[in-house]
Amino acid sequence: MLFQITSSARLPALRAAFLFTLLFPMFVVAQGDVHPQSREYEWPSDPQVKDKLEQWRDQKFGMIIHYGLYAVPGMIESWALCSEDWITRDSTSDYGEFKKWYWGLKKDFNPANFNPEQWAATAKQAGMRYVVFTTKHHDGFCMFDTKQTDFKITNGPFAANPRANIAKYVFDAFRQQGFMIGAYFSKPDWHSENYWWPMYATPDRNNNYDIRKFPWRWDAFKKYTYNQIQELMTGYGKMDILWLDGGWVRPLETVTDEVRSWGAAIPAWSQDIDMPSIAAMARKNQPGLLIVDRTVHGPYENYQTPEQTIPKEQLDHPWESCITLGNAWGYVPNDQLKPTATVIAKLIEVVAKGGSLLLGVGPKPDGTLQEEEVKKLEEIGAWLSKNGKAIYNTRGTANYHEGNTWFTQSKDGKTLFALLPVAADGAWPASITWSGNIPAKGTAMKWLETGEKLRWSVKDNKVMVQLPKSLLTKRITVPALALEFERVP
């Protein structure tokens, strides 16, 4: 049974939560415009940030881990609390009771088998090289031992565990595997009485009072936010990325016409939390820190983060696509995971267009990854272990795409890589052709999977490569083909 019913008064809220679990996939689709991507980019000026940004651009493949109260019932992360018209709850439910039930999950969240070493080892085996962990999502529940609130993992049934400060041990485990470390932090906090004031209703994702009339309350929230980020930047080891979610919390002057199209999602006043002050503090403690103030164009969006999508064209500035392995960001029972070949095809497209792929997984309530997720990630890693040269430390090339073939290049521009994802039916053509990206005369056309040299020719500025017989006869099966060759100087 998914929920333990303890009183008749809680029945409506429980029915609502159960409905969320049943209908979860529709919410993934409905969230398409929750975070519209900014259209402009501003390069950083700090030399240390520039260096860190180039280091990050070499990694190409990362893991984002959503883990919080929502894992207990296995439902959509935080958004069930939000009263916007794309949210569906049981029409007989009581919203107040639902919120009490949701926040009351704190007493049930006890990840007794918490195993960050498993998470990190699995990510390493998958070929991932950086991690972003949710220290706090929009619901306000903290996965770190903050001193600013008792609504945290270290104040509940898991408190007595030696590793109750989950974020610390997640970061430590991934650091030991050589990962770049990112802390996800939600700027809005729906549990904070200085964001959602209980005196008023909560009609949407925004703070629910007029900041102009109650500036002291907003100042208290700003201090709360600053202090929590300061805790993360000073007590959890070396940080590479501060990944800030909740782009509707922003200065009014950064609200573009596109973002205004959200309608009810943008208030008539600024939700300015003083990012210059936060950034200065964070970088004083973590020199060179990348700050990703999602969808907020300006100096604190060091790379852009299109969500559940890949840009249509190649971009000339740093970005990553945040895409889930299944349909959900967090743990949802029986979620449908993407085929290995699909994930690799997305990775190839993202990298060829100049970006990185941040793949989302959600640990189970007990603190372990699902076996199906581990298997899928291992399969992705098996391909990257032989073909990663065409992915890691590469940059986009001008002719980055033709047909189903994608191209990347080494940072010095001397070596090109051609990548061809397998067709949906698993069949390969006898040869592939493309225009431009001409190999240098006499260069070897090497199949990275085996090191085999393939026959190739050029006629009328068109390259033709004969695919290996072992691939055509399916003696070797791979989700994608990766070729290496030297380009014409």
C-alpha positions in Angstrom: 0.0 0.0 0.0 1.4 3.4 -1.0 0.1 5.5 1.9 -0.7 4.7 5.5 -4.0 6.3 6.4 -4.1 7.4 10.0 -7.2 9.6 10.2 -10.3 10.3 8.2 -9.4 14.0 8.0 -6.4 13.2 5.9 -8.2 11.1 3.3 -8.8 13.9 0.7 -5.1 14.9 0.8 -4.0 11.3 0.5 -6.3 10.7 -2.5 -4.8 13.8 -4.1 -1.3 12.5 -3.6 -2.3 9.1 -4.9 -3.7 10.8 -8.0 -0.4 12.6 -8.6 1.4 9.2 -8.5 -1.0 7.6 -11.0 -1.0 10.6 -13.4 2.7 11.6 -13.0 3.7 11.3 -16.7 1.2 13.9 -17.8 2.9 16.4 -15.5 6.2 15.9 -17.1 4.7 17.1 -20.4 2.7 19.9 -18.7 5.9 21.4 -17.2 7.3 22.3 -20.6 7.4 26.0 -19.9 8.2 26.0 -16.2 11.7 27.3 -17.0 11.7 29.1 -20.4 15.3 29.5 -21.4 17.0 32.9 -21.6 17.9 34.0 -25.1 21.1 35.9 -24.4 24.4 35.1 -22.9 27.0 37.2 -21.1 30.5 35.8 -20.9 32.2 36.0 -17.4 35.1 38.4 -16.9 36.7 36.8 -13.9 39.8 34.8 -15.1 39.2 32.1 -12.5 35.6 31.7 -13.6 36.7 31.6 -17.2 39.2 28.8 -16.4 36.6 26.8 -14.4 34.1 27.3 -17.3 36.5 25.8 -19.8 37.2 22.9 -17.4 33.5 22.3 -17.1 33.0 22.4 -20.9 35.5 19.5 -21.2 33.4 17.2 -19.0 30.3 16.9 -21.3 28.3 14.4 -19.3 26.9 14.8 -15.8 24.3 13.5 -13.3 21.7 15.6 -11.6 20.2 13.9 -8.5 16.7 14.9 -7.3 16.2 13.5 -3.8 13.9 14.8 -1.1 10.5 14.3 0.6 8.8 13.5 -2.8 10.8 10.2 -2.9 8.7 8.8 0.0 5.4 8.6 -2.0 7.2 8.5 -5.3 5.5 11.6 -6.8 6.3 14.8 -8.7 9.0 16.9 -6.9 7.5 19.8 -5.0 5.1 21.0 -7.7 2.1 19.2 -6.1 2.1 22.1 -3.6 1.7 24.7 -6.3 -1.8 26.0 -7.2 -1.4 26.7 -10.9 -3.8 25.5 -13.6 -1.5 22.9 -14.9 -1.5 21.2 -11.5 -4.2 18.5 -11.1 -5.3 17.3 -7.7 -8.4 15.3 -6.6 -11.3 17.7 -6.9 -12.6 16.5 -3.5 -9.3 17.2 -1.7 -8.6 20.0 0.8 -5.5 22.1 -0.2 -4.6 22.9 3.4 -4.8 19.3 4.4 -2.7 18.3 1.4 0.0 20.7 2.3 0.1 19.4 5.9 0.3 15.8 4.6 3.1 16.7 2.1 5.2 18.6 4.6 4.4 15.8 7.2 6.3 13.4 5.0 9.3 14.6 7.0 8.5 12.1 9.7 8.5 9.2 7.2 11.7 10.1 5.3 14.3 7.6 6.6 16.8 6.5 3.9 18.2 3.7 6.0 20.3 2.3 3.1 21.7 5.7 2.0 24.6 4.8 -0.2 26.3 7.7 -1.9 29.2 5.6 -2.8 26.9 3.5 -5.0 25.6 6.7 -6.7 29.1 8.0 -7.4 30.5 4.6 -8.6 27.5 4.2 -10.9 27.9 7.7 -12.3 31.6 7.0 -12.8 30.9 3.8 -14.6 28.4 5.6 -16.8 31.1 7.9 -18.0 29.8 11.0 -16.2 32.2 13.6 -14.9 30.2 16.1 -12.9 27.3 16.0 -10.5 24.6 18.4 -9.4 22.8 17.4 -6.1 19.5 18.9 -4.8 20.4 20.5 -1.5 16.9 22.0 -1.4 14.0 21.9 -3.9 11.1 24.4 -4.0 9.2 22.6 -1.2 11.9 23.9 1.2 13.0 20.6 2.7 16.8 20.8 3.2 19.1 17.8 2.4 21.8 19.4 4.4 22.3 20.4 8.1 21.3 24.0 7.8 21.0 26.1 10.9 18.3 28.3 9.4 15.4 25.9 9.7 14.3 22.6 11.3 12.7 21.5 8.1 15.7 19.3 7.1 16.9 15.7 6.8 18.9 16.0 10.1 15.8 16.7 12.1 13.7 13.5 11.7 13.9 9.7 11.8 17.3 9.8 9.9 18.9 12.3 12.4 20.6 9.6 14.4 22.4 8.1 11.4 26.1 9.0 11.3 25.7 10.3 7.8 22.4 12.2 8.4 23.9 15.3 6.7 23.2 13.7 3.3 24.6 16.5 1.0 28.0 16.3 2.7 28.4 12.6 2.1 27.1 12.9 -1.5 29.6 15.6 -2.3 32.4 13.6 -0.6 31.6 10.4 -2.4 31.6 12.1 -5.8 34.7 14.1 -5.0 36.5 10.8 -4.3 35.6 9.7 -7.8 37.1 12.8 -9.3 33.9 14.6 -10.2 33.3 18.4 -10.5 30.8 19.2 -7.7 27.6 21.2 -8.1 25.1 22.2 -5.4 21.5 22.6 -6.7 19.6 25.2 -4.5 16.1 26.5 -5.0 15.7 30.2 -4.7 12.0 30.0 -3.9 11.2 28.2 -0.6 7.5 27.3 -0.3 7.9 26.2 3.3 9.4 29.5 4.5 6.8 31.8 6.1 8.8 34.7 4.6 8.1 33.4 1.1 4.6 31.8 1.4 3.2 33.8 4.3 0.4 31.7 6.0 -1.7 34.9 6.4 -2.5 34.6 2.7 -3.4 31.9 0.2 -0.8 30.5 -2.2 -2.2 31.0 -5.7 1.0 30.2 -7.7 4.7 29.6 -7.4 5.5 33.2 -6.4 5.7 34.7 -2.9 2.2 35.4 -1.8 2.4 38.9 -0.4 3.2 42.4 -1.7 6.9 42.9 -1.0 6.4 46.7 -1.3 4.0 46.7 1.7 6.0 44.2 3.8 9.7 44.9 2.9 10.8 43.6 6.3 9.4 40.2 5.6 11.2 40.0 2.2 14.4 41.2 3.8 14.1 38.3 6.3 13.8 35.9 3.3 16.8 37.4 1.6 18.9 36.9 4.7 17.6 33.3 5.1 18.6 32.6 1.5 22.0 34.2 1.8 22.8 32.3 5.0 21.8 28.9 3.6 24.0 29.4 0.5 26.8 30.6 2.7 26.5 27.4 4.7 26.9 25.4 1.5 29.8 27.4 0.3 31.7 27.1 3.6 30.9 23.8 5.2 30.8 21.2 2.3 34.3 21.2 0.8 35.4 22.4 -2.6 32.5 23.5 -4.9 32.6 24.0 -8.6 29.0 24.9 -9.4 26.2 26.7 -7.6 23.1 25.7 -9.6 20.2 28.0 -8.7 16.7 27.0 -9.7 13.5 29.0 -9.6 14.1 31.6 -12.3 10.9 33.5 -11.4 12.8 34.8 -8.4 14.7 37.6 -10.1 15.0 41.4 -10.3 12.2 42.9 -12.2 14.5 44.5 -14.8 15.5 41.0 -16.0 11.9 40.0 -16.8 11.7 39.8 -20.6 8.5 39.8 -22.7 9.0 36.1 -23.1 9.1 35.4 -19.4 6.1 37.8 -18.9 4.1 35.4 -21.1 4.0 33.0 -18.1 1.1 35.2 -16.9 0.4 34.4 -13.3 3.9 33.2 -12.8 5.4 36.7 -12.8 4.4 39.2 -10.1 4.0 42.9 -10.6 7.0 43.5 -8.3 10.6 42.4 -8.1 11.7 39.3 -6.3 15.2 40.5 -6.0 17.4 38.4 -3.6 20.5 40.5 -4.3 22.5 38.1 -6.4 25.6 40.4 -6.5 25.9 40.0 -2.7 25.4 36.2 -2.9 27.8 35.8 -5.8 30.5 37.9 -4.0 30.2 35.8 -0.8 30.1 32.5 -2.7 33.2 33.3 -4.8 35.1 34.6 -1.9 34.7 31.2 -0.3 34.9 29.2 -3.6 37.2 31.1 -6.0 36.3 30.5 -9.7 32.8 29.1 -8.7 30.4 28.8 -11.7 27.1 30.3 -10.8 24.1 29.1 -12.8 21.2 31.4 -12.1 18.8 29.6 -14.4 17.0 31.5 -17.1 18.1 34.9 -15.6 20.2 36.5 -18.3 23.3 38.3 -17.0 26.6 37.9 -15.2 25.3 35.1 -12.9 24.1 32.7 -15.6 27.6 31.3 -16.5 26.0 28.6 -18.6 22.4 28.1 -19.9 20.3 25.1 -19.0 17.5 24.2 -21.4 15.2 21.7 -19.7 14.0 18.4 -21.2 14.9 19.7 -24.6 17.9 20.2 -27.0 18.3 23.6 -28.8 17.5 23.4 -32.5 20.8 24.8 -33.6 24.4 24.8 -32.5 25.1 27.5 -29.8 28.4 29.4 -29.5 28.3 29.8 -25.7 28.3 27.3 -22.8 25.1 25.4 -22.1 23.7 22.0 -20.9 20.5 20.1 -21.6 18.9 18.9 -18.4 17.1 15.7 -19.4 15.7 12.9 -17.3 16.7 9.2 -17.6 13.0 8.3 -17.2 10.0 10.6 -17.3 10.5 11.9 -13.8 13.2 14.0 -12.1 12.9 12.1 -8.8 11.9 8.5 -7.9 8.6 7.3 -9.3 7.7 3.6 -9.1 7.7 1.9 -12.5 8.9 4.9 -14.4 9.8 4.2 -18.0 13.5 4.7 -18.6 14.8 5.9 -22.0 16.6 3.2 -24.1 20.4 3.3 -23.9 20.6 4.2 -27.6 18.3 7.1 -27.1 20.4 8.6 -24.3 23.6 8.2 -26.3 21.9 9.8 -29.4 20.9 12.8 -27.2 24.4 13.0 -25.8 25.9 13.0 -29.3 23.5 15.7 -30.6 24.1 17.9 -27.5 27.9 17.7 -27.7 27.9 18.3 -31.5 25.8 21.4 -30.9 28.4 22.6 -28.3 26.7 21.6 -25.0 26.8 19.1 -22.2 24.2 16.6 -21.1 23.0 16.6 -17.5 21.1 13.4 -17.0 18.5 13.2 -14.2 18.1 10.3 -11.8 16.2 9.9 -8.5 17.2 7.5 -5.7 14.6 5.4 -4.0 13.3 6.3 -0.5 15.7 3.9 1.1 18.7 5.8 -0.4 19.8 3.5 -3.2 19.5 3.6 -6.9 17.1 1.4 -8.8 18.7 -1.7 -10.4 17.2 -0.8 -13.8 18.8 2.7 -13.6 22.2 1.2 -12.7 22.0 -1.2 -15.6 21.1 1.5 -18.0 23.9 3.8 -16.9 26.4 0.9 -17.1 25.4 0.4 -20.7 25.9 4.1 -21.5 29.3 3.9 -19.9 30.3 0.8 -21.8 29.9 2.8 -25.1 31.7 5.9 -23.7 34.6 3.8 -22.5 35.5 3.1 -26.1 34.1 6.1 -27.9 34.6 8.9 -25.3 37.4 10.5 -27.3 34.7 11.8 -29.7 32.8 13.3 -26.7 35.1 14.5 -23.9 37.3 17.6 -24.3 35.8 18.3 -27.7 34.2 21.4 -29.1 31.7 22.1 -31.8 32.7 22.4 -35.5 31.2 24.6 -38.1 29.7 21.7 -40.2 28.3 19.9 -37.2 25.5 18.0 -38.7 24.5 16.3 -42.0 21.6 13.8 -42.1 21.9 11.5 -39.1 25.7 12.1 -38.8 27.1 14.5 -36.2 30.5 16.0 -35.9 32.8 17.2 -33.1 36.4 18.3 -33.1 39.4 18.3 -30.8 40.1 21.6 -29.1 43.1 22.3 -31.3 40.8 21.7 -34.4 43.2 19.1 -36.0 41.1 16.0 -35.4 37.5 15.5 -36.4 35.0 12.9 -35.1 31.9 11.7 -37.0 29.2 10.1 -34.9 26.2 8.2 -36.2 23.5 6.9 -33.8 22.0 3.6 -34.8 18.7 3.6 -36.7 15.5 2.9 -34.8 15.3 -0.6 -36.4 18.9 -1.4 -35.5 20.1 -1.5 -39.1 23.2 0.1 -40.5 23.7 1.4 -44.1 26.6 -0.1 -46.1 28.2 3.3 -46.2 27.8 6.9 -44.9 28.4 10.1 -46.9 28.7 13.7 -46.0 29.8 17.0 -47.6 32.6 19.1 -46.1 34.7 18.0 -43.1 37.1 16.6 -45.6 39.7 14.2 -44.2 43.4 15.0 -44.8 45.0 13.1 -47.6 46.3 9.7 -46.3 44.7 10.0 -42.9 43.3 6.9 -41.2 39.6 6.7 -40.8 39.5 4.9 -37.4 36.5 3.2 -35.8 36.9 4.1 -32.1 34.9 1.0 -30.9 37.6 -1.4 -32.2 40.4 0.7 -33.6 39.7 -0.8 -37.0 40.6 1.4 -40.0 37.8 1.9 -42.5 37.9 2.5 -46.3 37.0 6.0 -47.4 37.1 8.2 -50.5 36.3 11.7 -51.6 34.6 12.7 -54.8 33.2 16.1 -55.7 33.8 17.3 -52.1 31.7 14.4 -50.8 33.1 11.9 -48.4 32.0 8.3 -48.4 33.0 5.8 -45.7 32.4 2.0 -46.0 31.1 0.7 -42.7 32.7 -2.5 -41.3 31.3 -5.9 -42.1 31.2 -6.8 -38.4 28.7 -4.0 -37.9 26.6 -4.9 -40.9 26.4 -8.5 -40.0 25.7 -7.7 -36.4 28.7 -9.6 -35.1 29.2 -6.3 -33.2 26.2 -4.3 -31.9 26.7 -0.8 -30.8 24.2 2.1 -30.1 26.3 4.5 -32.1 29.3 4.7 -34.5 32.2 7.0 -33.7 34.9 7.7 -36.3 38.2 9.6 -35.9 40.2 11.3 -38.7 42.5 14.2 -39.3 41.0 17.1 -41.2 42.4 19.0 -44.2 44.7 21.7 -42.7 
